[in-house]
Amino acid sequence: MIRVDVRPEPIDVAAELAAHDAGGHGASASFIGRVRGDDGLVELFLDHHPVLTARGLDELATQAAARWRLGALTLIHRVGAMAPGDTIVLVLASSPHRAEALAVTEYLIDRLKTDVMLWKRETFADGRAAWVEQREGDHARAERWD
Amino acid sequence: MRIAYFAWVRERMGIAEEAVELPTGIATVGDLVRWLATRDARGARAFAEPHRIRAALGGAMVGADAVIGDAEEVALFPPVTGG
């Protein structure tokens, strides 16, 4: 079962894992991305497109399913305002064997940094706010999968 | 046609989207960005560095040479930073 979602509500990792794992799978891998409170960060805001962000995640899930034997996939990205410690993104990937589950997880987290319409803005305790710049290394990682 | 703006492009334009009649001669995404940069002061701020602008047309990310045609929406935004 493939589940993809974009939502402003908090991601309940335990509940999502329970739902994902209900079928029982040979191998499951996970990635949990959380807001870091570095340098006095007080808010991370994720801007998104009301239609195309979800479509981009759907397309990544479809590509992953075509490339690897997937037993189940959960791909959830939060948007809007978040605080340090909040979960931004959750990837749960299951397959008959570990190599595929791990590869799918890494593929999805690499590609969603370059292929999906999401933008981060950081606000700090001193009032500074700045949009995060894309890192060159993110492209290099994403292109490994081409 | 509708133009939708995101992230700092939206902040610099001061609006999330607008409906526009494309002037004659604006055929591609690159043409549109160059036109917006010269249209008014906020456009000049948002599109001063065209190489930092990305676009989506009909639901797909496209390059500056993509032809707008009869697309309903062009989205203009900085390089994405999700994950």
gemmi code that builds the backbone of each chain (N, CA, C; Angstrom):
import gemmi

chains = {
    "A": [
        ("MET", (0.847, -1.194, 0.000), (0.000, 0.000, 0.000), (0.885, 1.248, 0.000)),
        ("ILE", (0.571, 2.170, -0.880), (1.322, 3.422, -0.956), (0.462, 4.548, -0.386)),
        ("ARG", (1.015, 5.252, 0.591), (0.307, 6.407, 1.173), (1.215, 7.625, 1.063)),
        ("VAL", (0.701, 8.683, 0.447), (1.453, 9.926, 0.289), (0.581, 11.058, 0.798)),
        ("ASP", (1.182, 11.965, 1.566), (0.369, 13.065, 2.096), (1.230, 14.306, 2.324)),
        ("VAL", (0.583, 15.453, 2.139), (1.164, 16.758, 2.486), (0.176, 17.389, 3.448)),
        ("ARG", (0.651, 17.804, 4.619), (-0.312, 18.290, 5.617), (0.316, 19.308, 6.570)),
        ("PRO", (-0.501, 20.253, 7.068), (-0.001, 21.221, 8.049), (-0.018, 20.667, 9.476)),
        ("GLU", (-0.739, 19.568, 9.693), (-0.849, 19.006, 11.049), (0.424, 18.245, 11.412)),
        ("PRO", (0.710, 18.134, 12.724), (1.881, 17.364, 13.158), (1.828, 15.916, 12.652)),
        ("ILE", (3.015, 15.345, 12.393), (3.109, 13.954, 11.957), (3.308, 13.085, 13.202)),
        ("ASP", (2.382, 12.160, 13.429), (2.475, 11.234, 14.564), (3.233, 9.992, 14.077)),
        ("VAL", (4.539, 9.973, 14.350), (5.396, 8.923, 13.794), (4.947, 7.536, 14.255)),
        ("ALA", (4.615, 7.393, 15.538), (4.223, 6.075, 16.059), (2.944, 5.576, 15.383)),
        ("ALA", (1.978, 6.485, 15.229), (0.714, 6.091, 14.589), (0.929, 5.737, 13.124)),
        ("GLU", (1.795, 6.513, 12.450), (2.046, 6.246, 11.031), (2.780, 4.915, 10.859)),
        ("LEU", (3.712, 4.631, 11.769), (4.437, 3.363, 11.683), (3.481, 2.190, 11.908)),
        ("ALA", (2.582, 2.346, 12.882), (1.623, 1.276, 13.163), (0.746, 1.018, 11.936)),
        ("ALA", (0.290, 2.109, 11.289), (-0.568, 1.959, 10.113), (0.207, 1.324, 8.957)),
        ("HIS", (1.444, 1.792, 8.789), (2.287, 1.294, 7.697), (2.584, -0.190, 7.871)),
        ("ASP", (2.855, -0.581, 9.107), (3.364, -1.912, 9.396), (2.266, -2.949, 9.593)),
        ("ALA", (1.005, -2.507, 9.457), (-0.110, -3.405, 9.778), (-0.063, -4.699, 8.975)),
        ("GLY", (0.432, -4.621, 7.719), (0.447, -5.814, 6.876), (1.575, -6.778, 7.210)),
        ("GLY", (2.588, -6.293, 7.907), (3.757, -7.129, 8.172), (4.619, -7.197, 6.918)),
        ("HIS", (5.891, -6.852, 7.060), (6.775, -6.819, 5.890), (8.117, -7.428, 6.258)),
        ("GLY", (8.792, -8.003, 5.292), (10.086, -8.614, 5.537), (11.111, -7.614, 6.035)),
        ("ALA", (11.134, -6.454, 5.382), (12.137, -5.444, 5.742), (11.522, -4.056, 5.626)),
        ("SER", (11.667, -3.264, 6.674), (11.156, -1.891, 6.654), (12.275, -0.940, 7.041)),
        ("ALA", (12.389, 0.150, 6.287), (13.373, 1.186, 6.584), (12.629, 2.499, 6.794)),
        ("SER", (13.233, 3.388, 7.590), (12.552, 4.656, 7.862), (13.530, 5.819, 7.813)),
        ("PHE", (12.996, 6.983, 7.454), (13.729, 8.232, 7.602), (12.791, 9.235, 8.254)),
        ("ILE", (13.281, 9.885, 9.317), (12.503, 10.911, 10.006), (13.329, 12.184, 9.990)),
        ("GLY", (12.818, 13.218, 9.311), (13.504, 14.502, 9.283), (12.869, 15.432, 10.297)),
        ("ARG", (13.717, 16.032, 11.175), (13.158, 16.913, 12.211), (13.760, 18.297, 12.122)),
        ("VAL", (13.030, 19.277, 12.647), (13.496, 20.666, 12.669), (14.625, 20.783, 13.695)),
        ("ARG", (15.795, 21.288, 13.241), (16.919, 21.513, 14.161), (16.829, 22.917, 14.735)),
        ("GLY", (17.132, 23.046, 16.021), (17.080, 24.361, 16.658), (18.428, 25.070, 16.643)),
        ("ASP", (19.191, 24.888, 15.555), (20.530, 25.488, 15.477), (20.456, 27.014, 15.453)),
        ("ASP", (21.461, 27.652, 16.024), (21.641, 29.111, 15.908), (20.444, 29.914, 16.392)),
        ("GLY", (19.712, 29.390, 17.359), (18.575, 30.134, 17.901), (17.348, 30.121, 17.013)),
        ("LEU", (17.231, 29.096, 16.152), (16.051, 28.986, 15.300), (14.798, 28.775, 16.154)),
        ("VAL", (13.768, 29.579, 15.893), (12.522, 29.430, 16.650), (11.376, 28.906, 15.794)),
        ("GLU", (11.470, 29.136, 14.470), (10.414, 28.628, 13.588), (10.998, 28.227, 12.244)),
        ("LEU", (10.519, 27.096, 11.733), (10.796, 26.717, 10.354), (9.452, 26.699, 9.637)),
        ("PHE", (9.364, 27.485, 8.561), (8.123, 27.543, 7.788), (8.352, 26.874, 6.445)),
        ("LEU", (7.443, 25.970, 6.076), (7.536, 25.288, 4.786), (6.448, 25.801, 3.864)),
        ("ASP", (6.866, 26.512, 2.819), (5.924, 26.973, 1.801), (5.730, 25.842, 0.800)),
        ("HIS", (4.529, 25.762, 0.193), (4.274, 24.701, -0.775), (3.241, 25.154, -1.793)),
        ("HIS", (3.119, 24.389, -2.872), (2.100, 24.652, -3.888), (0.872, 23.810, -3.541)),
        ("PRO", (-0.322, 24.410, -3.586), (-1.514, 23.682, -3.123), (-1.813, 22.406, -3.908)),
        ("VAL", (-1.343, 22.304, -5.137), (-1.613, 21.117, -5.959), (-0.323, 20.371, -6.310)),
        ("LEU", (0.675, 21.121, -6.758), (1.849, 20.477, -7.362), (2.787, 19.838, -6.348)),
        ("THR", (2.757, 20.273, -5.097), (3.619, 19.644, -4.088), (3.187, 18.192, -3.879)),
        ("ALA", (1.895, 17.974, -3.691), (1.387, 16.610, -3.506), (1.627, 15.780, -4.764)),
        ("ARG", (1.449, 16.409, -5.934), (1.664, 15.679, -7.183), (3.128, 15.259, -7.317)),
        ("GLY", (4.040, 16.122, -6.907), (5.460, 15.799, -6.973), (5.812, 14.611, -6.086)),
        ("LEU", (5.230, 14.577, -4.895), (5.486, 13.444, -3.995), (4.881, 12.163, -4.571)),
        ("ASP", (3.679, 12.285, -5.154), (3.038, 11.128, -5.795), (3.928, 10.573, -6.900)),
        ("GLU", (4.500, 11.474, -7.689), (5.342, 11.020, -8.806), (6.589, 10.305, -8.302)),
        ("LEU", (7.183, 10.825, -7.216), (8.355, 10.149, -6.648), (7.990, 8.755, -6.154)),
        ("ALA", (6.826, 8.640, -5.507), (6.381, 7.333, -5.001), (6.161, 6.367, -6.157)),
        ("THR", (5.576, 6.864, -7.237), (5.324, 6.025, -8.412), (6.640, 5.551, -9.026)),
        ("GLN", (7.605, 6.479, -9.103), (8.914, 6.104, -9.661), (9.602, 5.060, -8.788)),
        ("ALA", (9.487, 5.224, -7.479), (10.106, 4.257, -6.563), (9.466, 2.883, -6.719)),
        ("ALA", (8.139, 2.881, -6.865), (7.419, 1.602, -6.997), (7.764, 0.897, -8.301)),
        ("ALA", (8.101, 1.694, -9.335), (8.467, 1.095, -10.620), (9.890, 0.548, -10.595)),
        ("ARG", (10.706, 1.095, -9.705), (12.134, 0.775, -9.700), (12.497, -0.362, -8.745)),
        ("TRP", (11.758, -0.438, -7.613), (12.052, -1.460, -6.616), (10.788, -2.253, -6.275)),
        ("ARG", (10.972, -3.430, -5.710), (9.818, -4.206, -5.237), (9.384, -3.654, -3.893)),
        ("LEU", (8.307, -2.903, -3.910), (7.835, -2.257, -2.689), (6.675, -3.047, -2.089)),
        ("GLY", (6.787, -3.351, -0.790), (5.650, -3.952, -0.097), (4.696, -2.883, 0.370)),
        ("ALA", (5.250, -1.779, 0.864), (4.437, -0.653, 1.336), (5.320, 0.581, 1.386)),
        ("LEU", (4.678, 1.735, 1.206), (5.401, 2.999, 1.273), (4.534, 4.052, 1.939)),
        ("THR", (5.117, 4.761, 2.902), (4.468, 5.915, 3.519), (5.398, 7.104, 3.316)),
        ("LEU", (4.878, 8.162, 2.705), (5.675, 9.360, 2.431), (4.831, 10.568, 2.829)),
        ("ILE", (5.205, 11.197, 3.932), (4.410, 12.316, 4.466), (5.323, 13.518, 4.670)),
        ("HIS", (4.938, 14.660, 4.113), (5.697, 15.892, 4.299), (4.800, 16.917, 4.965)),
        ("ARG", (5.306, 17.520, 6.041), (4.539, 18.570, 6.700), (4.837, 19.916, 6.049)),
        ("VAL", (3.870, 20.822, 6.084), (4.049, 22.178, 5.562), (3.535, 23.175, 6.599)),
        ("GLY", (3.868, 24.449, 6.405), (3.441, 25.488, 7.337), (4.480, 25.728, 8.413)),
        ("ALA", (4.045, 26.277, 9.542), (4.969, 26.669, 10.606), (5.268, 25.507, 11.542)),
        ("MET", (6.573, 25.325, 11.826), (7.016, 24.254, 12.720), (8.018, 24.782, 13.733)),
        ("ALA", (8.157, 24.065, 14.857), (9.096, 24.445, 15.912), (10.210, 23.405, 15.980)),
        ("PRO", (11.360, 23.771, 16.591), (12.444, 22.789, 16.740), (11.928, 21.490, 17.364)),
        ("GLY", (12.372, 20.368, 16.811), (11.948, 19.060, 17.296), (10.785, 18.472, 16.523)),
        ("ASP", (10.020, 19.327, 15.802), (8.886, 18.821, 15.032), (9.372, 17.963, 13.865)),
        ("THR", (8.582, 16.973, 13.510), (8.895, 16.134, 12.354), (8.444, 16.848, 11.079)),
        ("ILE", (9.405, 17.018, 10.140), (9.111, 17.667, 8.848), (8.675, 16.625, 7.830)),
        ("VAL", (9.407, 15.525, 7.804), (9.162, 14.526, 6.768), (9.341, 13.126, 7.340)),
        ("LEU", (8.498, 12.215, 6.865), (8.574, 10.816, 7.301), (8.536, 9.924, 6.061)),
        ("VAL", (9.535, 9.063, 5.953), (9.552, 8.061, 4.885), (9.604, 6.690, 5.539)),
        ("LEU", (8.653, 5.835, 5.213), (8.671, 4.442, 5.653), (8.568, 3.584, 4.400)),
        ("ALA", (9.538, 2.718, 4.203), (9.548, 1.897, 2.991), (9.755, 0.435, 3.358)),
        ("SER", (8.915, -0.409, 2.802), (9.011, -1.840, 3.082), (9.129, -2.630, 1.793)),
        ("SER", (9.890, -3.707, 1.919), (10.184, -4.553, 0.768), (10.475, -5.948, 1.305)),
        ("PRO", (10.514, -6.948, 0.431), (10.870, -8.285, 0.942), (12.265, -8.315, 1.569)),
        ("HIS", (13.191, -7.466, 1.059), (14.573, -7.530, 1.536), (15.128, -6.156, 1.893)),
        ("ARG", (16.126, -6.133, 2.790), (16.592, -4.875, 3.355), (17.209, -3.921, 2.331)),
        ("ALA", (17.946, -4.475, 1.355), (18.649, -3.597, 0.423), (17.666, -2.701, -0.319)),
        ("GLU", (16.541, -3.263, -0.710), (15.551, -2.477, -1.444), (14.865, -1.462, -0.533)),
        ("ALA", (14.516, -1.862, 0.673), (13.857, -0.944, 1.605), (14.765, 0.261, 1.906)),
        ("LEU", (16.053, -0.021, 2.112), (16.998, 1.063, 2.397), (17.205, 1.952, 1.178)),
        ("ALA", (17.285, 1.354, -0.004), (17.501, 2.126, -1.227), (16.311, 3.042, -1.507)),
        ("VAL", (15.120, 2.522, -1.356), (13.912, 3.326, -1.604), (13.883, 4.534, -0.660)),
        ("THR", (14.198, 4.301, 0.591), (14.174, 5.379, 1.584), (15.172, 6.471, 1.204)),
        ("GLU", (16.382, 6.062, 0.844), (17.413, 7.038, 0.490), (17.055, 7.770, -0.805)),
        ("TYR", (16.531, 7.034, -1.774), (16.109, 7.629, -3.049), (15.063, 8.722, -2.799)),
        ("LEU", (14.069, 8.407, -2.001), (12.976, 9.362, -1.793), (13.455, 10.620, -1.064)),
        ("ILE", (14.274, 10.457, -0.048), (14.710, 11.636, 0.699), (15.678, 12.467, -0.138)),
        ("ASP", (16.473, 11.822, -0.976), (17.366, 12.575, -1.869), (16.572, 13.344, -2.916)),
        ("ARG", (15.620, 12.682, -3.547), (14.909, 13.306, -4.658), (13.929, 14.370, -4.202)),
        ("LEU", (13.355, 14.203, -3.024), (12.366, 15.217, -2.649), (13.034, 16.547, -2.283)),
        ("LYS", (14.337, 16.521, -2.073), (15.053, 17.779, -1.824), (15.268, 18.588, -3.097)),
        ("THR", (15.145, 17.944, -4.256), (15.402, 18.660, -5.511), (14.213, 18.661, -6.468)),
        ("ASP", (13.254, 17.736, -6.268), (12.201, 17.545, -7.278), (10.817, 18.036, -6.850)),
        ("VAL", (10.644, 18.379, -5.578), (9.293, 18.666, -5.089), (9.182, 20.123, -4.646)),
        ("MET", (8.046, 20.754, -4.947), (7.857, 22.176, -4.698), (7.623, 22.457, -3.210)),
        ("LEU", (8.719, 22.642, -2.504), (8.717, 22.957, -1.076), (9.851, 23.947, -0.823)),
        ("TRP", (9.583, 24.921, 0.030), (10.603, 25.934, 0.318), (10.632, 26.212, 1.819)),
        ("LYS", (11.844, 26.206, 2.395), (12.012, 26.427, 3.842), (12.385, 27.879, 4.138)),
        ("ARG", (11.737, 28.442, 5.157), (12.140, 29.761, 5.668), (12.425, 29.624, 7.159)),
        ("GLU", (13.597, 30.129, 7.576), (14.005, 30.033, 8.980), (13.815, 31.373, 9.674)),
        ("THR", (13.248, 31.337, 10.874), (13.137, 32.547, 11.697), (13.877, 32.298, 13.002)),
        ("PHE", (14.702, 33.286, 13.402), (15.553, 33.124, 14.583), (15.072, 34.002, 15.739)),
        ("ALA", (15.598, 33.694, 16.927), (15.148, 34.376, 18.151), (15.366, 35.887, 18.087)),
        ("ASP", (16.388, 36.320, 17.346), (16.657, 37.759, 17.257), (15.792, 38.451, 16.194)),
        ("GLY", (14.872, 37.692, 15.588), (13.954, 38.293, 14.625), (14.354, 38.118, 13.170)),
        ("ARG", (15.610, 37.676, 12.940), (16.037, 37.452, 11.560), (15.199, 36.353, 10.920)),
        ("ALA", (14.888, 36.523, 9.627), (14.197, 35.478, 8.870), (14.856, 35.372, 7.506)),
        ("ALA", (15.066, 34.144, 7.042), (15.729, 33.967, 5.747), (15.261, 32.674, 5.089)),
        ("TRP", (15.087, 32.743, 3.761), (14.760, 31.536, 3.001), (16.023, 30.706, 2.838)),
        ("VAL", (15.896, 29.418, 3.016), (17.038, 28.514, 2.919), (17.453, 28.380, 1.451)),
        ("GLU", (18.757, 28.420, 1.207), (19.292, 28.258, -0.153), (19.498, 26.777, -0.445)),
        ("GLN", (19.239, 26.385, -1.695), (19.506, 25.006, -2.086), (21.011, 24.752, -2.051)),
        ("ARG", (21.382, 23.571, -1.573), (22.800, 23.228, -1.484), (23.231, 22.417, -2.688)),
        ("GLU", (24.430, 22.700, -3.162), (24.977, 21.987, -4.322), (25.006, 20.482, -4.052)),
        ("GLY", (25.365, 20.120, -2.829), (25.462, 18.708, -2.479), (24.147, 17.969, -2.629)),
        ("ASP", (23.024, 18.692, -2.454), (21.717, 18.055, -2.597), (21.505, 17.587, -4.032)),
        ("HIS", (21.966, 18.407, -4.991), (21.817, 18.017, -6.395), (22.695, 16.819, -6.718)),
        ("ALA", (23.914, 16.845, -6.182), (24.827, 15.736, -6.441), (24.226, 14.429, -5.916)),
        ("ARG", (23.630, 14.487, -4.732), (23.021, 13.281, -4.161), (21.825, 12.820, -4.989)),
        ("ALA", (21.004, 13.793, -5.413), (19.809, 13.435, -6.190), (20.186, 12.833, -7.533)),
        ("GLU", (21.248, 13.348, -8.145), (21.626, 12.900, -9.487), (22.239, 11.498, -9.499)),
        ("ARG", (22.665, 11.032, -8.318), (23.203, 9.669, -8.265), (22.172, 8.647, -8.745)),
        ("TRP", (20.887, 9.000, -8.630), (19.826, 8.042, -8.936), (19.380, 8.096, -10.398)),
        ("ASP", (19.934, 9.026, -11.189), (19.522, 9.154, -12.605), (19.980, 7.953, -13.420)),
    ],
    "B": [
        ("MET", (-4.154, 34.215, -18.337), (-3.260, 33.268, -17.694), (-2.946, 33.733, -16.270)),
        ("ARG", (-2.674, 32.759, -15.404), (-2.381, 33.089, -14.008), (-0.895, 32.819, -13.724)),
        ("ILE", (-0.273, 33.742, -12.991), (1.095, 33.508, -12.538), (1.043, 33.350, -11.023)),
        ("ALA", (1.601, 32.250, -10.509), (1.651, 32.006, -9.064), (3.100, 32.134, -8.600)),
        ("TYR", (3.278, 32.803, -7.463), (4.621, 33.041, -6.929), (4.794, 32.320, -5.593)),
        ("PHE", (6.006, 31.869, -5.324), (6.269, 31.147, -4.076), (7.556, 31.631, -3.411)),
        ("ALA", (7.598, 31.382, -2.082), (8.779, 31.683, -1.258), (9.198, 33.142, -1.426)),
        ("TRP", (10.515, 33.428, -1.603), (10.920, 34.837, -1.631), (10.479, 35.551, -2.895)),
        ("VAL", (10.151, 34.803, -3.929), (9.594, 35.457, -5.129), (8.231, 36.073, -4.774)),
        ("ARG", (7.428, 35.328, -4.028), (6.118, 35.836, -3.595), (6.290, 37.048, -2.678)),
        ("GLU", (7.251, 36.951, -1.738), (7.464, 38.072, -0.812), (7.883, 39.338, -1.561)),
        ("ARG", (8.768, 39.187, -2.521), (9.237, 40.367, -3.257), (8.161, 40.925, -4.178)),
        ("MET", (7.308, 40.048, -4.727), (6.216, 40.531, -5.575), (5.085, 41.126, -4.729)),
        ("GLY", (4.996, 40.685, -3.462), (3.946, 41.207, -2.586), (2.585, 40.587, -2.834)),
        ("ILE", (2.505, 39.606, -3.718), (1.244, 38.907, -4.016), (1.536, 37.434, -4.258)),
        ("ALA", (0.521, 36.586, -4.014), (0.688, 35.149, -4.217), (0.437, 34.760, -5.670)),
        ("GLU", (-0.456, 35.489, -6.321), (-0.720, 35.201, -7.728), (-1.388, 36.381, -8.388)),
        ("GLU", (-1.395, 36.362, -9.709), (-2.065, 37.415, -10.455), (-2.476, 36.874, -11.817)),
        ("ALA", (-3.517, 37.504, -12.364), (-3.952, 37.169, -13.720), (-3.333, 38.191, -14.659)),
        ("VAL", (-2.744, 37.724, -15.755), (-2.117, 38.654, -16.698), (-2.506, 38.315, -18.136)),
        ("GLU", (-2.517, 39.350, -18.953), (-2.606, 39.180, -20.404), (-1.180, 39.295, -20.907)),
        ("LEU", (-0.675, 38.230, -21.494), (0.711, 38.286, -21.953), (0.851, 39.223, -23.150)),
        ("PRO", (1.824, 40.128, -23.083), (2.070, 40.989, -24.247), (2.542, 40.155, -25.448)),
        ("THR", (2.323, 40.661, -26.614), (2.807, 39.995, -27.829), (4.321, 39.815, -27.721)),
        ("GLY", (4.775, 38.647, -28.137), (6.222, 38.417, -28.127), (6.713, 37.672, -26.903)),
        ("ILE", (5.835, 37.456, -25.906), (6.225, 36.680, -24.723), (5.813, 35.229, -24.967)),
        ("ALA", (6.762, 34.407, -25.370), (6.432, 33.032, -25.759), (6.883, 31.998, -24.733)),
        ("THR", (8.028, 32.234, -24.115), (8.600, 31.221, -23.219), (8.615, 31.714, -21.765)),
        ("VAL", (8.918, 30.788, -20.866), (9.053, 31.123, -19.454), (10.144, 32.181, -19.260)),
        ("GLY", (11.236, 32.034, -19.999), (12.335, 33.004, -19.919), (11.885, 34.392, -20.358)),
        ("ASP", (11.085, 34.450, -21.428), (10.532, 35.734, -21.891), (9.693, 36.365, -20.782)),
        ("LEU", (8.863, 35.524, -20.140), (7.970, 36.022, -19.091), (8.765, 36.610, -17.927)),
        ("VAL", (9.812, 35.903, -17.517), (10.635, 36.376, -16.398), (11.308, 37.704, -16.755)),
        ("ARG", (11.828, 37.792, -17.967), (12.478, 39.053, -18.390), (11.468, 40.201, -18.447)),
        ("TRP", (10.249, 39.903, -18.903), (9.204, 40.928, -18.964), (8.816, 41.402, -17.558)),
        ("LEU", (8.632, 40.433, -16.641), (8.261, 40.795, -15.264), (9.345, 41.651, -14.608)),
        ("ALA", (10.604, 41.354, -14.933), (11.721, 42.088, -14.327), (11.741, 43.549, -14.751)),
        ("THR", (11.139, 43.845, -15.886), (11.155, 45.235, -16.379), (9.801, 45.921, -16.206)),
        ("ARG", (8.778, 45.159, -15.762), (7.410, 45.701, -15.708), (7.244, 46.753, -14.618)),
        ("ASP", (7.786, 46.477, -13.434), (7.642, 47.425, -12.318), (8.736, 47.157, -11.270)),
        ("ALA", (8.732, 47.961, -10.197), (9.811, 47.895, -9.202), (9.832, 46.547, -8.469)),
        ("ARG", (8.648, 46.031, -8.134), (8.625, 44.758, -7.391), (9.111, 43.619, -8.288)),
        ("GLY", (8.774, 43.678, -9.578), (9.259, 42.670, -10.523), (10.773, 42.736, -10.660)),
        ("ALA", (11.286, 43.959, -10.643), (12.741, 44.138, -10.732), (13.430, 43.512, -9.530)),
        ("ARG", (12.791, 43.639, -8.337), (13.354, 43.026, -7.123), (13.290, 41.504, -7.183)),
        ("ALA", (12.148, 40.985, -7.614), (11.932, 39.533, -7.595), (12.748, 38.807, -8.666)),
        ("PHE", (12.933, 39.461, -9.819), (13.526, 38.751, -10.961), (14.850, 39.350, -11.426)),
        ("ALA", (15.554, 40.003, -10.486), (16.847, 40.612, -10.820), (17.868, 39.550, -11.217)),
        ("GLU", (17.713, 38.338, -10.673), (18.670, 37.255, -10.961), (17.910, 36.077, -11.585)),
        ("PRO", (17.689, 36.113, -12.894), (16.885, 35.075, -13.558), (17.423, 33.656, -13.349)),
        ("HIS", (18.745, 33.520, -13.141), (19.304, 32.181, -12.965), (18.873, 31.559, -11.637)),
        ("ARG", (18.323, 32.365, -10.729), (17.841, 31.820, -9.446), (16.341, 31.518, -9.481)),
        ("ILE", (15.724, 31.645, -10.654), (14.287, 31.420, -10.775), (14.011, 30.067, -11.435)),
        ("ARG", (13.090, 29.318, -10.844), (12.632, 28.056, -11.424), (11.149, 28.214, -11.780)),
        ("ALA", (10.650, 27.308, -12.637), (9.268, 27.444, -13.086), (8.590, 26.095, -13.218)),
        ("ALA", (7.268, 26.119, -13.076), (6.449, 24.943, -13.358), (5.325, 25.364, -14.287)),
        ("LEU", (5.036, 24.496, -15.238), (4.055, 24.776, -16.276), (3.201, 23.520, -16.421)),
        ("GLY", (1.900, 23.682, -16.303), (1.023, 22.511, -16.461), (1.374, 21.383, -15.506)),
        ("GLY", (1.882, 21.735, -14.333), (2.130, 20.728, -13.309), (3.524, 20.132, -13.317)),
        ("ALA", (4.369, 20.530, -14.270), (5.715, 19.964, -14.332), (6.756, 21.068, -14.275)),
        ("MET", (7.892, 20.769, -13.641), (8.996, 21.720, -13.627), (9.561, 21.824, -15.042)),
        ("VAL", (9.831, 23.042, -15.453), (10.325, 23.270, -16.817), (11.502, 24.238, -16.801)),
        ("GLY", (12.213, 24.311, -17.916), (13.317, 25.244, -18.068), (12.833, 26.562, -18.650)),
        ("ALA", (13.772, 27.509, -18.738), (13.428, 28.857, -19.202), (12.978, 28.862, -20.662)),
        ("ASP", (13.363, 27.826, -21.428), (12.990, 27.815, -22.851), (11.639, 27.152, -23.101)),
        ("ALA", (10.930, 26.750, -22.044), (9.620, 26.114, -22.203), (8.611, 27.119, -22.759)),
        ("VAL", (7.832, 26.680, -23.733), (6.817, 27.542, -24.354), (5.553, 27.541, -23.491)),
        ("ILE", (5.071, 28.742, -23.176), (3.916, 28.886, -22.290), (2.630, 28.412, -22.967)),
        ("GLY", (2.474, 28.718, -24.255), (1.296, 28.261, -24.993), (0.010, 28.691, -24.326)),
        ("ASP", (-0.939, 27.740, -24.165), (-2.221, 28.114, -23.546), (-2.312, 27.600, -22.100)),
        ("ALA", (-1.172, 27.504, -21.424), (-1.158, 27.041, -20.031), (-2.021, 27.956, -19.155)),
        ("GLU", (-2.724, 27.351, -18.207), (-3.552, 28.135, -17.290), (-2.704, 28.808, -16.223)),
        ("GLU", (-1.647, 28.115, -15.783), (-0.824, 28.654, -14.698), (0.655, 28.463, -14.977)),
        ("VAL", (1.400, 29.516, -14.737), (2.855, 29.416, -14.669), (3.225, 29.705, -13.216)),
        ("ALA", (3.969, 28.804, -12.590), (4.445, 29.041, -11.230), (5.917, 29.451, -11.303)),
        ("LEU", (6.277, 30.517, -10.587), (7.665, 31.007, -10.556), (8.145, 30.993, -9.114)),
        ("PHE", (9.363, 30.467, -8.892), (9.819, 30.239, -7.520), (11.329, 30.029, -7.487)),
        ("PRO", (11.940, 30.085, -6.299), (13.379, 29.794, -6.176), (13.612, 28.278, -6.226)),
        ("PRO", (14.871, 27.851, -6.339), (15.170, 26.416, -6.229), (14.548, 25.845, -4.954)),
        ("VAL", (14.023, 24.617, -5.056), (13.274, 24.047, -3.936), (14.212, 23.591, -2.812)),
        ("THR", (13.657, 23.582, -1.592), (14.474, 23.233, -0.412), (13.690, 22.378, 0.588)),
        ("GLY", (12.965, 21.371, 0.091), (12.203, 20.510, 1.001), (13.070, 19.460, 1.670)),
        ("GLY", (12.416, 18.518, 2.321), (13.124, 17.393, 2.933), (13.512, 17.624, 4.371)),
    ],
}
model = gemmi.Model(1)
for chain_id, residues in chains.items():
    chain = gemmi.Chain(chain_id)
    for i, (resn, *xyz) in enumerate(residues, 1):
        res = gemmi.Residue()
        res.name, res.seqid = resn, gemmi.SeqId(i, " ")
        for name, pos in zip(("N", "CA", "C"), xyz):
            atom = gemmi.Atom()
            atom.name, atom.element = name, gemmi.Element(name[0])
            atom.pos, atom.b_iso = gemmi.Position(*pos), 0.0
            res.add_atom(atom)
        chain.add_residue(res)
    model.add_chain(chain)
structure = gemmi.Structure()
structure.add_model(model)
structure.setup_entities()
